[in-house]
């Protein structure tokens, strides 16, 4: 699973970007850290990965804390992780995997199907190669989330799975067609399990 992080997350995950890449590729004998600088390693890995499990992640400041939104590149499916604090970034990849697994189950898949799908996604690897079009989708999703929660604006009191359910039932335009991200992501997961 490749997660393209924006500059807002880079200071919090920079060490993980490099260490995850080195762990997954140097153990395979692909590269050694003497051959390339850290930024070269990140860029090479980003170019080598060709997977449907690509996401973009951006950190939005929120009420003395922050909310991290992730957007699945192929389906526009959003994961909301409200209240993420600096210490939480040490286990951020586990938080993401848990959120994905919970969201898959919330879409009606069994726990074993959710586990299978997440296992098929491979290890979480972060890079800094984000695309503007997906960053724009994240900004729109952030605004949509605020609009949807107009009567209860405090994200920190919401269950993240309910936030994900709410934000993914909205209608978006994807590849020129109107659709719901939860339906697209369900089709994607059904194709894997």
C-alpha positions in Angstrom: 0.0 0.0 0.0 1.5 3.3 -1.1 0.5 6.5 0.6 1.5 9.7 -1.0 1.7 12.3 1.8 1.5 16.0 1.4 3.9 18.6 2.9 1.6 18.9 5.9 2.4 15.4 6.9 6.1 15.1 5.9 7.5 16.6 9.1 5.6 14.0 11.1 6.4 11.0 8.9 9.7 11.8 7.3 11.6 9.2 9.3 8.9 6.6 8.4 9.0 7.4 4.8 12.7 6.5 4.5 12.6 3.5 7.0 9.6 1.9 5.4 11.2 2.1 2.0 14.5 0.8 3.2 12.9 -2.1 5.1 10.8 -3.2 2.2 13.4 -2.8 -0.5 16.8 -3.4 1.0 15.6 -6.7 2.5 14.7 -7.8 -1.0 18.2 -6.9 -2.2 16.8 -4.2 -4.5 18.9 -1.2 -3.2 21.2 -0.2 -0.5 21.2 3.1 1.2 24.8 3.8 0.0 23.6 3.9 -3.6 21.0 6.6 -3.3 20.1 9.6 -1.1 16.9 9.3 1.0 14.9 11.5 -1.4 16.1 9.4 -4.4 15.0 6.2 -2.6 11.5 7.6 -2.0 11.1 8.8 -5.6 12.3 5.5 -7.0 10.0 3.5 -4.8 7.1 5.7 -5.8 7.8 5.1 -9.5 8.3 1.3 -9.1 5.0 0.7 -7.3 2.1 0.0 -9.6 -0.8 -1.0 -7.3 -4.5 -0.2 -7.0 -3.7 0.4 -3.3 -2.6 4.0 -3.6 -3.8 6.7 -1.3 -3.1 10.4 -0.7 -3.0 11.8 2.8 -3.2 15.4 4.1 -3.2 16.8 7.5 -5.8 19.5 8.3 -5.5 21.6 11.4 -8.6 21.3 13.6 -9.5 22.5 17.1 -6.0 22.4 18.8 -5.4 19.1 17.1 -5.6 17.9 13.5 -7.6 15.6 11.3 -5.9 13.5 8.7 -7.9 12.6 5.6 -6.8 9.9 3.2 -8.2 9.5 -0.3 -8.1 6.2 -2.2 -6.8 7.3 -5.6 -8.9 5.0 -7.8 -12.3 5.4 -6.0 -12.2 8.7 -4.1 -13.0 6.8 -0.9 -12.1 8.9 2.1 -10.8 7.8 5.5 -11.0 10.4 8.3 -8.7 10.1 11.3 -9.6 12.9 13.6 -7.6 14.0 16.6 -4.2 12.6 15.4 -1.5 14.0 17.7 2.3 14.0 17.2 2.9 10.8 19.3 0.3 9.0 17.2 2.4 9.2 14.0 4.8 6.6 15.4 2.0 4.0 14.8 0.3 5.8 11.9 0.6 2.9 9.4 -1.2 0.7 12.0 -3.9 3.3 12.4 -4.4 3.4 8.7 -4.7 -0.3 8.3 -7.1 -0.6 11.2 -9.3 2.2 9.7 -9.3 0.6 6.3 -10.2 -2.8 7.8 -13.0 -1.3 9.9 -14.3 0.7 6.9 -14.4 -2.5 4.8 -16.4 -4.3 7.5 -18.7 -1.3 7.7 -19.4 -1.7 4.0 -20.8 -5.1 4.7 -17.8 -7.4 4.2 -16.9 -10.1 6.8 -14.0 -9.6 9.1 -12.1 -12.3 7.2 -12.7 -10.6 3.9 -11.5 -7.3 5.4 -8.4 -8.9 6.7 -7.7 -10.6 3.3 -8.1 -7.3 1.5 -5.8 -5.4 3.8 -3.2 -8.2 3.6 -3.3 -8.0 -0.2 -2.5 -4.3 0.1 1.0 -5.1 1.3 3.1 -3.1 3.7 2.3 0.6 4.2 4.9 2.7 2.5 4.9 6.5 2.6 6.3 8.8 -0.1 6.2 12.5 -0.9 5.0 12.3 -4.4 1.5 13.7 -4.1 -0.6 14.9 -7.1 -2.5 18.1 -7.2 -5.8 16.6 -8.5 -6.0 14.2 -5.5 -5.0 17.0 -3.1 -7.9 19.0 -4.5 -10.2 16.0 -3.9 -9.0 15.9 -0.2 -9.7 19.7 0.2 -13.2 19.3 -1.3 -13.8 16.3 1.0 -12.7 18.3 4.0 -15.2 21.1 3.1 -17.9 18.5 2.5 -17.3 17.0 5.9 -17.7 20.3 7.5 -20.9 21.0 5.6 -22.3 17.5 6.5 -21.6 18.1 10.2 -23.0 21.6 10.3 -25.2 20.8 13.3 -22.5 18.8 15.2 -19.2 20.3 14.0 -16.9 18.8 16.6 -15.1 16.0 14.7 -13.4 14.8 17.8 -16.6 13.4 19.4 -17.5 11.4 16.3 -16.6 7.7 15.8 -14.2 7.7 12.9 -16.1 4.9 11.2 -19.3 7.0 11.3 -17.4 9.9 9.8 -16.1 7.7 7.0 -19.6 6.3 6.4 -21.0 9.8 6.2 -18.4 11.4 4.0 -18.4 8.4 1.5 -22.1 8.5 0.9 -21.9 11.9 -0.7 -22.0 12.2 -4.5 -18.8 13.0 -6.3 -17.7 13.4 -9.9 -15.1 10.7 -10.8 -13.8 10.3 -14.3 -16.7 12.3 -15.7 -19.4 10.3 -13.9 -21.5 11.0 -10.8 -21.0 8.3 -8.1 -20.6 7.5 -4.4 -17.2 6.7 -3.1 -18.5 3.9 -0.8 -20.1 2.1 -3.8 -16.9 2.4 -5.9 -14.7 1.2 -3.0 -17.1 -1.8 -2.3 -16.7 -2.8 -6.0 -13.0 -2.5 -5.6 -12.9 -4.7 -2.5 -15.3 -7.2 -3.9 -12.9 -7.7 -6.8 -10.1 -8.6 -4.4 -12.0 -11.0 -2.1 
